[in-house]
Structures are given as C-alpha cells and as structure tokens.
Amino acid sequence: TTAQRILNNTFKVTVHHIPPPTCLPPTSISVNSISSNSANLSWTTGGATNWQIQYGASGFTLGTGTVVNVNSNPFTISGLTSNTEYEFYVRDSCSAIDKSAWSTSVVATTTCSPFTAPYTSSFNGPVWDRGTSTISPGTIHDCWNRNELSYIFKVGPPQFTNTQTGSTFDHTNGNASGKFIYTEKLSFATSTDTAIIISPPIDVSPLLSPELSFWYHMYGIDIDKLTIYVSDNNGATYTQVGQFVGQQQNSNNDAWKESVINLSAYAGDTILVKFEGVHLNFGISADISIDDFSIHELPPCPKPQTFSLIGVTNITASLQWTSGGASNWQLEYGPVGFTSGAG
C-alpha cells in the first residue's frame, strides 16, 4: 500500500496486489550428524521435492558459497575440511526458474581428523591457555574436548590460593613456566561433579604394539580417583585401562609419577583416551595433574612400573615394582642426587 499526500492533509491511497510466492522456503533446518569431512542435514520442505543447499565458512555472504542441487532429504554434504566451522542454508527448488527464498542458517563445526601415532602432547604452546583468573577455565586445544562443570580440567600451573593443591611445576621442563592440565573446582562443586577431558582421535595403526604413557601428580586430601579409559568406536563406549585412587604425592613439590599402559589390544584401531577426575563430596583440595601424554610403540623390553619403597632398616631397604614383562631386573642406587649410571 502506498499513500500520497494531495492537498490539505488529504491522501490518495493506492493498493497494490502482490501475489504470494509460488515456491515456499523450507524450515527447521538441522545438522543431524557431522564428521571430520561431512555433515548430514535435514529440513522441512516448503512443498518441493528438489532443493539447493548453499554452504561456506561461518559468516560467508549468501551468493558466495558453494551451491549443491539435491533431491533427497536428509542429505550429506561431503568434502568438508576438518576442524572448521561451516554455515548451511537450504531453499526449495520448485522448477528450473522458480526457487524459494533461502532458509535461516544453521552452523556446525566439523570434527578433527585422526592424528597419526606416534602422538605426543606436553600441553604447551598458545593452543593451551591458562586463563586470567582462578575461576576462568582458559582454553584447550580445539581437538581435545572437556566437560565444563564446576570441577574442570584447566591448564596449569594453578594460580594458587590456600585451597589449591596442584603441582607448582610441570614435568616437561621442571619449572613453573611449563604447562600441564589439571582439575580444579571453579565454583560450588557438588559431590557428583566429575572432570572429564578426552584426547583427539588417534590412529594407532602404524604401531605394532601401541603404548600409552603420561605423567601424573595427585596431591590433595579431597582427591577421590583418576580413571583412564579408551574407546575404539569414536566414543560410543569406553573401556577402563587404568586407575589411581586417592592422593599419590604428599606435597605440591613432590616428583611427578609415570603411568605406562599397554594398548596392544587396540592395534590397528583409531582410539580416544579419556581421563576422569573425581573429588570427594564437596572437597576443594582435589587438583589432579597430567603432563607429557604420549602414544608410541611399546619398547621390546618395557620398563617396570609402580616402583616403591616398602620397608627400611639401618642397613637395608625393601623395594617392589610391577615388571614390564621380564623375570630378571637390575637395581641402581646411591646417595640422594647421584648421577644415573654412576650408582
């Protein structure tokens, strides 16, 4: 409707008839599933049986994206780039010359392509950000995933208060300038909070006998446990492969301990490794630290694990360990601080 002033505040009104569109746009576009190189979309048609999908990097201008003609709903877009945020639009194609308006868009990010073993992470570099305050979660490598509850895996060293109990130094460099991941209570954690962090997919097929190793530091009276899981079906199910219960160090500055886990059962697979940290009740002294994560070839003669002192007299020391598979061992000892090889 248009209105034209004629004279003395009177108006001439002209009514224009605009016919309704003959091709209605689709609605309810959604991403049903997404992988490292594809996305499966569905929508509610405006009435057509043919459609066009336009997509590109998130924020692209309509008309500059990639357009695909499709005749099935749902439809899978392939050939995407891993770890990339995309934006998708759909419109009905009623005929060669009659197209609807584009739908509203939907945004989704492709997953990470599997990393090829051997794979290591010392949690250093700009992709691992400590954050600017004691409550800020900071950022983690975008191919790792974590749940973000009030008990969470963050990047350390912690910004200490009297209640924080994590290590004061990393394992890689042995100083406070290096980084690692650790669990921290951000606010009012509940007794059911569990901190979870999951590795990117790792293709271990190049390894004949894959092995997982990492270093851990668990100091805090409110630590319940750290459990390690592996999935070979993209996270649909997980199998427990290791666990540590209660605090394992007696102070912030105690030495880190190494865990080595045989993953030969997963040879030829692509796996995810999940760490779950649990604290006791409402406790806040529960910082569990992890550093120098590695998946590599199992050595031909694996080293022993869980080496510990179980008794001492004025002239003897009793020791125990878990064998790496051998039935004979060597022990080296000397005064505290001696150089390995000189004991």
C-alpha positions as a LaTeX table, in Angstrom:
\begin{tabular}{lrrr}
\hline
Residue & $x$ (\AA) & $y$ (\AA) & $z$ (\AA) \\
\hline
Thr1 & 0.00 & 0.00 & 0.00 \\
Thr2 & 1.30 & 3.45 & $-0.86$ \\
Ala3 & $-0.07$ & 6.81 & 0.32 \\
Gln4 & 0.43 & 10.14 & $-1.45$ \\
Arg5 & $-0.37$ & 13.49 & 0.18 \\
Ile6 & $-2.52$ & 15.54 & $-2.21$ \\
Leu7 & $-3.79$ & 18.69 & $-0.52$ \\
Asn8 & $-4.87$ & 19.95 & 2.92 \\
Asn9 & $-3.68$ & 16.78 & 4.65 \\
Thr10 & $-5.82$ & 14.56 & 2.45 \\
Phe11 & $-4.28$ & 11.48 & 0.91 \\
Lys12 & $-4.68$ & 9.38 & $-2.17$ \\
Val13 & $-4.24$ & 5.70 & $-1.31$ \\
Thr14 & $-3.31$ & 3.09 & $-3.90$ \\
Val15 & $-3.46$ & $-0.62$ & $-3.03$ \\
His16 & $-1.10$ & $-2.92$ & $-4.93$ \\
His17 & $-1.81$ & $-6.65$ & $-5.14$ \\
Ile18 & 1.34 & $-8.75$ & $-4.68$ \\
Pro19 & 0.73 & $-12.44$ & $-5.41$ \\
Pro20 & 2.02 & $-14.89$ & $-2.79$ \\
Pro21 & 5.22 & $-16.78$ & $-3.65$ \\
Thr22 & 4.66 & $-19.96$ & $-5.61$ \\
Cys23 & 7.69 & $-21.66$ & $-4.01$ \\
Leu24 & 7.83 & $-21.53$ & $-0.22$ \\
Pro25 & 11.11 & $-21.74$ & 1.72 \\
Pro26 & 11.97 & $-24.76$ & 3.86 \\
Thr27 & 12.01 & $-24.57$ & 7.66 \\
Ser28 & 13.58 & $-26.39$ & 10.62 \\
Ile29 & 16.97 & $-26.99$ & 9.00 \\
Ser30 & 19.23 & $-29.00$ & 11.29 \\
Val31 & 22.55 & $-30.83$ & 11.33 \\
Asn32 & 21.87 & $-34.46$ & 12.27 \\
Ser33 & 25.49 & $-35.57$ & 12.41 \\
Ile34 & 28.91 & $-34.26$ & 11.49 \\
Ser35 & 32.32 & $-35.85$ & 10.92 \\
Ser36 & 35.75 & $-34.55$ & 10.02 \\
Asn37 & 34.78 & $-34.15$ & 6.33 \\
Ser38 & 30.97 & $-34.34$ & 6.06 \\
Ala39 & 27.70 & $-33.05$ & 7.51 \\
Asn40 & 24.26 & $-34.64$ & 7.30 \\
Leu41 & 21.42 & $-32.08$ & 7.01 \\
Ser42 & 17.64 & $-32.33$ & 7.14 \\
Trp43 & 14.79 & $-29.82$ & 6.87 \\
Thr44 & 11.04 & $-29.44$ & 6.49 \\
Thr45 & 10.25 & $-28.71$ & 2.85 \\
Gly46 & 8.08 & $-25.82$ & 1.76 \\
Gly47 & 6.46 & $-28.20$ & $-0.70$ \\
Ala48 & 9.12 & $-29.05$ & $-3.27$ \\
Thr49 & 10.90 & $-32.35$ & $-3.86$ \\
Asn50 & 14.13 & $-30.76$ & $-5.05$ \\
Trp51 & 16.30 & $-28.33$ & $-3.15$ \\
Gln52 & 19.51 & $-26.34$ & $-3.17$ \\
Ile53 & 21.99 & $-26.24$ & $-0.29$ \\
Gln54 & 24.44 & $-23.35$ & $-0.02$ \\
Tyr55 & 27.31 & $-23.52$ & 2.45 \\
Gly56 & 30.64 & $-21.96$ & 3.31 \\
Ala57 & 32.83 & $-20.88$ & 6.21 \\
Ser58 & 30.68 & $-19.49$ & 9.02 \\
Gly59 & 29.70 & $-15.88$ & 8.30 \\
Phe60 & 30.03 & $-16.10$ & 4.50 \\
Thr61 & 27.78 & $-13.86$ & 2.35 \\
Leu62 & 24.85 & $-15.57$ & 0.63 \\
Gly63 & 25.62 & $-15.87$ & $-3.06$ \\
Thr64 & 29.32 & $-16.52$ & $-2.48$ \\
Gly65 & 29.04 & $-20.02$ & $-1.01$ \\
Thr66 & 29.10 & $-23.45$ & $-2.60$ \\
Val67 & 25.68 & $-24.45$ & $-4.03$ \\
Val68 & 24.62 & $-28.10$ & $-4.35$ \\
Asn69 & 21.45 & $-29.31$ & $-6.09$ \\
Val70 & 19.86 & $-32.18$ & $-4.14$ \\
Asn71 & 16.81 & $-34.42$ & $-4.49$ \\
Ser72 & 16.88 & $-36.23$ & $-1.13$ \\
Asn73 & 16.16 & $-35.12$ & 2.43 \\
Pro74 & 18.23 & $-35.72$ & 4.59 \\
Phe75 & 21.34 & $-35.09$ & 2.52 \\
Thr76 & 25.04 & $-35.46$ & 3.31 \\
Ile77 & 27.48 & $-32.75$ & 2.25 \\
Ser78 & 30.96 & $-34.27$ & 1.78 \\
Gly79 & 34.42 & $-32.93$ & 1.04 \\
Leu80 & 34.49 & $-30.58$ & 4.05 \\
Thr81 & 37.66 & $-29.54$ & 5.89 \\
Ser82 & 38.24 & $-30.94$ & 9.36 \\
Asn83 & 38.00 & $-28.78$ & 12.49 \\
Thr84 & 36.22 & $-25.96$ & 10.60 \\
Glu85 & 33.02 & $-24.06$ & 11.41 \\
Tyr86 & 30.53 & $-24.09$ & 8.50 \\
Glu87 & 27.22 & $-22.32$ & 7.87 \\
Phe88 & 24.45 & $-24.01$ & 5.84 \\
Tyr89 & 21.30 & $-22.68$ & 4.06 \\
Val90 & 18.58 & $-24.57$ & 2.14 \\
Arg91 & 15.93 & $-23.44$ & $-0.35$ \\
Asp92 & 13.17 & $-25.20$ & $-2.24$ \\
Ser93 & 13.68 & $-25.66$ & $-5.97$ \\
Cys94 & 10.16 & $-25.86$ & $-7.39$ \\
Ser95 & 11.32 & $-25.62$ & $-11.03$ \\
Ala96 & 14.30 & $-24.52$ & $-13.07$ \\
Ile97 & 13.12 & $-20.90$ & $-12.82$ \\
Asp98 & 11.16 & $-20.93$ & $-9.56$ \\
Lys99 & 13.21 & $-21.01$ & $-6.36$ \\
Ser100 & 12.15 & $-20.11$ & $-2.83$ \\
Ala101 & 13.93 & $-17.70$ & $-0.53$ \\
Trp102 & 16.82 & $-19.19$ & 1.43 \\
Ser103 & 16.08 & $-20.63$ & 4.86 \\
Thr104 & 17.63 & $-19.37$ & 8.04 \\
Ser105 & 21.10 & $-20.79$ & 8.53 \\
Val106 & 22.49 & $-23.44$ & 10.83 \\
Val107 & 26.12 & $-23.55$ & 11.97 \\
Ala108 & 28.20 & $-26.62$ & 12.83 \\
Thr109 & 31.89 & $-27.44$ & 13.23 \\
Thr110 & 33.50 & $-30.49$ & 11.63 \\
Thr111 & 35.36 & $-32.80$ & 13.95 \\
Cys112 & 39.13 & $-33.26$ & 13.96 \\
Ser113 & 40.74 & $-35.74$ & 11.60 \\
Pro114 & 42.56 & $-38.51$ & 13.46 \\
Phe115 & 46.15 & $-37.79$ & 14.44 \\
Thr116 & 48.61 & $-40.48$ & 13.37 \\
Ala117 & 50.65 & $-42.23$ & 16.07 \\
Pro118 & 53.20 & $-41.76$ & 17.44 \\
Tyr119 & 51.43 & $-38.81$ & 19.07 \\
Thr120 & 52.59 & $-36.66$ & 21.97 \\
Ser121 & 51.36 & $-33.58$ & 23.82 \\
Ser122 & 53.15 & $-31.67$ & 26.55 \\
Phe123 & 50.21 & $-29.22$ & 26.74 \\
Asn124 & 52.49 & $-26.29$ & 25.90 \\
Gly125 & 52.02 & $-23.64$ & 23.24 \\
Pro126 & 49.37 & $-20.98$ & 22.61 \\
Val127 & 46.59 & $-23.52$ & 21.98 \\
Trp128 & 46.74 & $-24.30$ & 25.70 \\
Asp129 & 45.77 & $-21.16$ & 27.63 \\
Arg130 & 45.86 & $-20.93$ & 31.39 \\
Gly131 & 43.26 & $-18.19$ & 31.67 \\
Thr132 & 43.50 & $-14.90$ & 33.53 \\
Ser133 & 41.91 & $-15.71$ & 36.87 \\
Thr134 & 41.38 & $-18.51$ & 39.36 \\
Ile135 & 37.83 & $-19.07$ & 38.08 \\
Ser136 & 38.47 & $-18.70$ & 34.34 \\
Pro137 & 38.66 & $-22.11$ & 32.61 \\
Gly138 & 41.03 & $-20.80$ & 29.91 \\
Thr139 & 41.17 & $-22.62$ & 26.57 \\
Ile140 & 42.39 & $-26.03$ & 25.49 \\
His141 & 43.49 & $-27.39$ & 22.12 \\
Asp142 & 40.33 & $-27.49$ & 20.00 \\
Cys143 & 40.84 & $-31.15$ & 19.10 \\
Trp144 & 40.67 & $-32.07$ & 22.80 \\
Asn145 & 37.27 & $-31.99$ & 24.50 \\
Arg146 & 36.25 & $-31.43$ & 28.12 \\
Asn147 & 33.04 & $-31.11$ & 30.09 \\
Glu148 & 32.67 & $-27.70$ & 31.68 \\
Leu149 & 31.19 & $-28.18$ & 35.12 \\
Ser150 & 32.35 & $-26.54$ & 38.33 \\
Tyr151 & 35.07 & $-29.21$ & 38.57 \\
Ile152 & 37.04 & $-28.97$ & 35.33 \\
Phe153 & 40.31 & $-29.73$ & 33.58 \\
Lys154 & 42.25 & $-26.46$ & 33.19 \\
Val155 & 45.75 & $-25.52$ & 32.03 \\
Gly156 & 48.29 & $-25.26$ & 34.86 \\
Pro157 & 50.25 & $-24.37$ & 36.85 \\
Pro158 & 47.35 & $-23.21$ & 39.02 \\
Gln159 & 47.07 & $-19.63$ & 40.20 \\
Phe160 & 47.50 & $-20.65$ & 43.78 \\
Thr161 & 45.32 & $-19.89$ & 46.75 \\
Asn162 & 45.48 & $-21.65$ & 50.09 \\
Thr163 & 42.95 & $-24.22$ & 48.86 \\
Gln164 & 44.65 & $-25.25$ & 45.62 \\
Thr165 & 46.80 & $-28.34$ & 45.72 \\
Gly166 & 48.17 & $-28.98$ & 42.23 \\
Ser167 & 51.83 & $-29.23$ & 41.30 \\
Thr168 & 53.79 & $-25.96$ & 41.27 \\
Phe169 & 55.84 & $-27.04$ & 38.22 \\
Asp170 & 55.34 & $-29.04$ & 35.04 \\
His171 & 57.00 & $-32.36$ & 34.29 \\
Thr172 & 58.37 & $-31.46$ & 30.83 \\
Asn173 & 60.60 & $-28.58$ & 31.93 \\
Gly174 & 60.56 & $-28.99$ & 35.69 \\
Asn175 & 59.64 & $-25.35$ & 36.30 \\
Ala176 & 56.64 & $-23.06$ & 36.67 \\
Ser177 & 56.89 & $-21.72$ & 33.10 \\
Gly178 & 55.80 & $-25.01$ & 31.53 \\
Lys179 & 52.19 & $-26.12$ & 31.20 \\
Phe180 & 50.12 & $-29.17$ & 32.04 \\
Ile181 & 46.43 & $-29.98$ & 32.56 \\
Tyr182 & 44.86 & $-30.34$ & 35.98 \\
Thr183 & 41.47 & $-30.49$ & 37.67 \\
Glu184 & 40.16 & $-27.52$ & 39.62 \\
Lys185 & 36.92 & $-26.53$ & 41.34 \\
Leu186 & 35.69 & $-23.31$ & 39.73 \\
Ser187 & 32.72 & $-22.53$ & 41.97 \\
Phe188 & 30.36 & $-24.56$ & 44.13 \\
Ala189 & 31.19 & $-28.09$ & 43.06 \\
Thr190 & 28.76 & $-30.84$ & 44.04 \\
Ser191 & 29.53 & $-34.35$ & 45.17 \\
Thr192 & 28.60 & $-35.65$ & 41.69 \\
Asp193 & 30.93 & $-33.39$ & 39.68 \\
Thr194 & 33.39 & $-35.33$ & 37.51 \\
Ala195 & 36.08 & $-33.55$ & 35.47 \\
Ile196 & 36.48 & $-35.15$ & 32.03 \\
Ile197 & 38.95 & $-34.49$ & 29.22 \\
Ile198 & 39.16 & $-36.55$ & 26.01 \\
Ser199 & 42.02 & $-36.73$ & 23.54 \\
Pro200 & 41.56 & $-36.22$ & 19.80 \\
Pro201 & 41.12 & $-39.39$ & 17.73 \\
Ile202 & 44.50 & $-41.09$ & 17.31 \\
Asp203 & 45.18 & $-43.64$ & 14.57 \\
Val204 & 47.48 & $-46.24$ & 16.12 \\
Ser205 & 47.63 & $-48.49$ & 13.03 \\
Pro206 & 51.27 & $-47.51$ & 12.27 \\
Leu207 & 52.26 & $-49.08$ & 15.63 \\
Leu208 & 52.70 & $-52.84$ & 16.00 \\
Ser209 & 52.09 & $-52.69$ & 19.77 \\
Pro210 & 50.79 & $-49.28$ & 20.90 \\
Glu211 & 51.56 & $-48.00$ & 24.38 \\
Leu212 & 50.14 & $-45.04$ & 26.33 \\
Ser213 & 52.30 & $-43.14$ & 28.78 \\
Phe214 & 51.71 & $-39.98$ & 30.79 \\
Trp215 & 52.95 & $-38.35$ & 33.98 \\
Tyr216 & 50.61 & $-37.58$ & 36.85 \\
His217 & 50.65 & $-35.54$ & 40.07 \\
Met218 & 47.83 & $-36.11$ & 42.59 \\
Tyr219 & 48.17 & $-34.11$ & 45.78 \\
Gly220 & 45.09 & $-33.21$ & 47.83 \\
Ile221 & 43.11 & $-34.88$ & 50.60 \\
Asp222 & 39.87 & $-34.45$ & 48.64 \\
Ile223 & 41.03 & $-36.43$ & 45.60 \\
Asp224 & 38.87 & $-39.49$ & 45.06 \\
Lys225 & 40.36 & $-41.03$ & 41.92 \\
Leu226 & 41.69 & $-40.62$ & 38.40 \\
Thr227 & 40.40 & $-43.17$ & 35.88 \\
Ile228 & 41.72 & $-43.72$ & 32.35 \\
Tyr229 & 39.50 & $-45.10$ & 29.57 \\
Val230 & 39.98 & $-45.96$ & 25.88 \\
Ser231 & 37.35 & $-46.05$ & 23.13 \\
Asp232 & 37.77 & $-47.67$ & 19.71 \\
Asn233 & 34.29 & $-46.71$ & 18.41 \\
Asn234 & 34.51 & $-42.90$ & 18.41 \\
Gly235 & 33.33 & $-42.56$ & 22.00 \\
Ala236 & 30.20 & $-44.72$ & 21.80 \\
Thr237 & 31.63 & $-46.90$ & 24.59 \\
Tyr238 & 34.77 & $-46.77$ & 26.72 \\
Thr239 & 36.86 & $-49.45$ & 28.45 \\
Gln240 & 38.75 & $-48.72$ & 31.67 \\
Val241 & 42.50 & $-49.29$ & 31.25 \\
Gly242 & 43.88 & $-47.70$ & 34.43 \\
Gln243 & 43.01 & $-46.03$ & 37.73 \\
Phe244 & 44.67 & $-44.26$ & 40.66 \\
Val245 & 42.75 & $-43.88$ & 43.92 \\
Gly246 & 43.47 & $-41.13$ & 46.46 \\
Gln247 & 46.36 & $-38.72$ & 46.56 \\
Gln248 & 49.65 & $-40.08$ & 45.22 \\
Gln249 & 52.01 & $-37.28$ & 46.34 \\
Asn250 & 52.49 & $-35.71$ & 49.76 \\
Ser251 & 53.14 & $-32.10$ & 48.74 \\
Asn252 & 52.88 & $-29.67$ & 45.82 \\
Asn253 & 56.58 & $-30.14$ & 45.06 \\
Asp254 & 56.83 & $-33.93$ & 45.16 \\
Ala255 & 58.11 & $-35.56$ & 41.98 \\
Trp256 & 55.70 & $-36.50$ & 39.19 \\
Lys257 & 55.00 & $-40.21$ & 38.64 \\
Glu258 & 54.75 & $-42.01$ & 35.31 \\
Ser259 & 51.98 & $-44.32$ & 34.17 \\
Val260 & 52.54 & $-46.71$ & 31.25 \\
Ile261 & 49.60 & $-48.67$ & 29.82 \\
Asn262 & 49.86 & $-51.40$ & 27.20 \\
Leu263 & 47.37 & $-50.75$ & 24.38 \\
Ser264 & 48.28 & $-53.75$ & 22.21 \\
Ala265 & 44.62 & $-54.79$ & 22.29 \\
Tyr266 & 43.88 & $-51.70$ & 20.17 \\
Ala267 & 46.49 & $-52.32$ & 17.45 \\
Gly268 & 45.12 & $-51.24$ & 14.07 \\
Asp269 & 42.37 & $-49.06$ & 15.62 \\
Thr270 & 41.65 & $-45.36$ & 15.91 \\
Ile271 & 41.17 & $-44.55$ & 19.58 \\
Leu272 & 40.13 & $-41.85$ & 22.04 \\
Val273 & 41.69 & $-41.63$ & 25.51 \\
Lys274 & 39.52 & $-40.22$ & 28.29 \\
Phe275 & 40.64 & $-39.03$ & 31.74 \\
Glu276 & 38.04 & $-38.72$ & 34.51 \\
Gly277 & 38.90 & $-36.96$ & 37.76 \\
Val278 & 36.58 & $-37.32$ & 40.76 \\
His279 & 36.73 & $-35.42$ & 44.06 \\
Leu280 & 35.29 & $-36.36$ & 47.44 \\
Asn281 & 31.98 & $-34.81$ & 48.48 \\
Phe282 & 32.30 & $-31.01$ & 48.42 \\
Gly283 & 36.08 & $-31.03$ & 48.83 \\
Ile284 & 38.21 & $-28.38$ & 47.15 \\
Ser285 & 41.69 & $-29.84$ & 47.75 \\
Ala286 & 41.49 & $-32.10$ & 44.72 \\
Asp287 & 43.88 & $-30.97$ & 41.97 \\
Ile288 & 44.84 & $-33.90$ & 39.70 \\
Ser289 & 47.59 & $-33.03$ & 37.19 \\
Ile290 & 48.59 & $-34.74$ & 33.91 \\
Asp291 & 51.57 & $-33.98$ & 31.65 \\
Asp292 & 53.54 & $-35.39$ & 28.70 \\
Phe293 & 50.80 & $-37.51$ & 27.16 \\
Ser294 & 52.21 & $-39.95$ & 24.58 \\
Ile295 & 51.08 & $-42.85$ & 22.42 \\
His296 & 54.02 & $-44.68$ & 20.88 \\
Glu297 & 55.48 & $-48.09$ & 20.09 \\
Leu298 & 55.81 & $-50.48$ & 23.02 \\
Pro299 & 59.56 & $-50.99$ & 23.56 \\
Pro300 & 60.91 & $-54.56$ & 23.23 \\
Cys301 & 61.84 & $-54.53$ & 26.93 \\
Pro302 & 59.27 & $-52.34$ & 28.77 \\
Lys303 & 60.43 & $-50.67$ & 31.95 \\
Pro304 & 58.96 & $-51.62$ & 35.34 \\
Gln305 & 56.14 & $-49.59$ & 36.89 \\
Thr306 & 54.92 & $-48.66$ & 40.40 \\
Phe307 & 58.42 & $-48.75$ & 41.88 \\
Ser308 & 58.21 & $-48.11$ & 45.62 \\
Leu309 & 59.95 & $-48.48$ & 48.95 \\
Ile310 & 58.06 & $-50.83$ & 51.28 \\
Gly311 & 60.47 & $-51.14$ & 54.21 \\
Val312 & 63.78 & $-49.87$ & 55.58 \\
Thr313 & 66.20 & $-50.66$ & 58.43 \\
Asn314 & 69.51 & $-49.10$ & 59.42 \\
Ile315 & 71.28 & $-51.17$ & 56.73 \\
Thr316 & 68.63 & $-52.48$ & 54.30 \\
Ala317 & 65.85 & $-51.26$ & 52.03 \\
Ser318 & 62.97 & $-53.40$ & 50.71 \\
Leu319 & 61.64 & $-52.43$ & 47.26 \\
Gln320 & 58.86 & $-53.61$ & 44.98 \\
Trp321 & 57.70 & $-52.94$ & 41.42 \\
Thr322 & 55.47 & $-54.21$ & 38.65 \\
Ser323 & 57.51 & $-55.92$ & 35.95 \\
Gly324 & 57.33 & $-54.75$ & 32.37 \\
Gly325 & 57.38 & $-58.45$ & 31.42 \\
Ala326 & 60.83 & $-59.65$ & 32.41 \\
Ser327 & 61.78 & $-62.07$ & 35.20 \\
Asn328 & 65.21 & $-60.53$ & 35.84 \\
Trp329 & 66.00 & $-56.92$ & 36.77 \\
Gln330 & 68.76 & $-54.51$ & 37.66 \\
Leu331 & 68.69 & $-52.13$ & 40.62 \\
Glu332 & 70.82 & $-49.00$ & 40.74 \\
Tyr333 & 71.21 & $-46.94$ & 43.89 \\
Gly334 & 73.38 & $-44.36$ & 45.60 \\
Pro335 & 73.25 & $-41.29$ & 47.86 \\
Val336 & 70.43 & $-38.88$ & 47.04 \\
Gly337 & 71.31 & $-36.81$ & 43.97 \\
Phe338 & 73.73 & $-39.30$ & 42.39 \\
Thr339 & 74.03 & $-39.35$ & 38.59 \\
Ser340 & 72.26 & $-42.26$ & 36.92 \\
Gly341 & 74.92 & $-44.62$ & 35.61 \\
Ala342 & 77.28 & $-43.82$ & 38.47 \\
Gly343 & 75.36 & $-45.66$ & 41.20 \\
\hline
\end{tabular}
